[in-house]
Structures are given as C-alpha cells and as structure tokens.
C-alpha cells in the first residue's frame, strides 16, 4: 500500500502574485486602498454636502459631482505617473520648483486680484480658465526638488552653509508666499516635508535644532500676533471660552463625534449636515464621518490610512536608490501628515487648520495632487526591489 504524502507548510519566503505594475504586491495594495478611500470619500462627501448644495439652490449632487470629475482626472494622472520611470522627476525638479514659485507669487501680488481674488479673507486660488490652488501643487514640487537635491548634496550635509542652507533658500521661496496668502498650516506642512526628506537623507540633527531656534520666534509671532490665529489658539485651549465665535467649529466637531457613538447615527441622518458645523464637507469632514459612521467607521478609516502609509514606507525601504527612497518617503509623509492633522483638528487636539483629509475632503486640487503622489509612489514600487544602488 502506497503511503499518502503528508502536507507540510511551505518553506522559504512567501511570494505574492505579480501585480502587473512590477514585482511584489505593494503597487496592488496602493491601488486597492486608494479605491476604497475614494469610494468612502464620495459617499461621505455626498452626505456632508447635499443639504449645503440645496441651501445654495444647487443640485444636491453638485459637490460630489465636481469631486467625481476630479477623481476621473486624478486617476488618469495617477495611472500615467505610475508608468513613468520615477527617475524622470529628477530632471523635472527645477522646472516644477520655478513654476510653483511663480504661481504662488502671482497670488500675493497686489495687481493680480482679477485672477487671484480674495475669498474668505485669503488669496489661495488662481482663476485661469480653471480654478487651481497653487499651494497644493507646491507640495509635489518640494518633495521632488528636495529629493533630487538631497541626492546631490548627501555628502555635504555635515556643513550648514553648503549642505542645509541651499535648501532653506528654495524652501523660503515656496513657504513665504503661502504664508502670505495667508495659509500658515499649509506653509508649515510644506516646510515639514522638506525637513523630513533632508533628515532622512542624512542632515545633521544639530542643524535642525539651530533652525528650530531661529524659526520659533517667527512662528510664535504669527500665532499670537495675528488676530484670527490667536482667537483659534485660545479657542483650542478653551473651546468654552467663545462657544459662538472662534470655538464654535471645535465645539460642534466634538458634538458630532460624540453623538456618533459606536455605530453612528446612520448614513444621511446626522444633524451637523444641516449647517451646524461650518465647512463640514472639507475642513471638518472627519467629524461628519464620526457622526454618521460612529467609532466603527472612524476605526475603519484610520486602518485604511495606516495601511496605506505602511505600504508607502515599505516601498521607500525597498527602493533601488536614494532618490526613489526619498520620493516615496516624501509622498507617504504628505498623506500621513495631512490625515493626522485633519483628524487631530476634529478631535480638538490641535488648533483649527484648513488641511484636507486626503482622498476624502472636497477640493479637486488636493485630490489630484494626492492621486499624482500615489502614482509616483507606485512608480517607485514598480522597480524590482532588493537591488540597492550605490549611494553618494
């Protein structure tokens, strides 16, 4: 009698199926997580914006339809970027920087208000046939330019003058006009992305301490010396101090999250969508999700972001060269920081800012920039891992 073969567990490394975008499963994971977040975002956006649209005598699908168009454009661009070799971005780093600086300067010039009007007290949008937000595209520019320069300057980071100083000049050209719009939160985000990349490339921590000491009084003066920022800061410290004024959004955000409970009040059933929470479809859409989907929905959303960020960092760690690693790290950090700050604002853990929740909040410029960033991330993932090039 022939003995029946015994099934044994496989030995060696488990191999995942080819994604069609290169070896490994990382690119497929990015696609799946991006699709889930986009679907979740469109559903949440409709629930948050339908009443607002009808109050403005628009169709209830007005905002979600515009966002869906942004999804189509963004997905096309993401696909194109995924199949462009990421090394191409190194050659585009200076043009991207110069175009971004030029468009940002247009926003703050006194004679350009016809194409850069003031909306809600700030000039953040260019109307040139289409409406775009240059500060969003500056996020791509700073990641690409800083990653490219960090590769060239990697051997000079021991020197402040030859290492970090050239970066500070270029960053200032991007950050200063954004701060003058005014949009301090985005300016700080852009600067943080640059710092994360050069730190990862080997910049000295003592230089960061020196830079922090120099910038601390400037940031402090912007927080306490500008009226509306001081009001937001005080409202963050004590939301009950001005419940009908600066603390109104924070208070309503906490009410929304608290009323959601564990399972939420139900899709399309939240009270905050009736105008109690201003900017519920963009700056505070996380609070709307918490109200309608509850703790379970919040945890599912959080897990999707954590998974996407972990995959991004894995792509960075397996990139074949320093430029690819820094690109993946920078764009992953962009998504992680925006999601983290947006959620923290909803919980009242940080002062109110205008940072969007990636792939969820209303805003086509931010949506397209996020999808392009994910496309570049997939471009890095396409290259066969495990073949590290020599680094300067």
Buried (B, 14 or more C-beta within 10 A) or exposed (E): EEEEEEEEEEEEEEEEEEBEBBBBBBBBBBBBBBEBBBEBBBBBBBBBBBBBBEEEEBEBBBBBBBBBEBBEBBBEBBBEBBEBEBBEBBEBBBEBBEBBBEBBBBBBEEEBEEBBEEEEEEBBBBEEEEEBBBBBBBBBBBBBBBBBBBBEBBEBBEEBEEBBEBBBEBBEBBBBBBBBBBBBBBBBBBBBBBBBBBBBBBBBEEBBEEBEEEEEEEBEEBBEEBEEBBBBBBBBEEBEEBBEEBBBBBBBBBBBBEBBEEEBBEEEEBBBBEEBBEBBBBBBBBBBBBBBBBBEBBEEBBEBBEBBBEBBBBBBEBBBBBBBBBBBBBBBBBBBBBBBBBBBBBBBEBBBBBBBBBBBBBBBBBBBBBBBBBBBBBBBBBBEBEEEEEEE
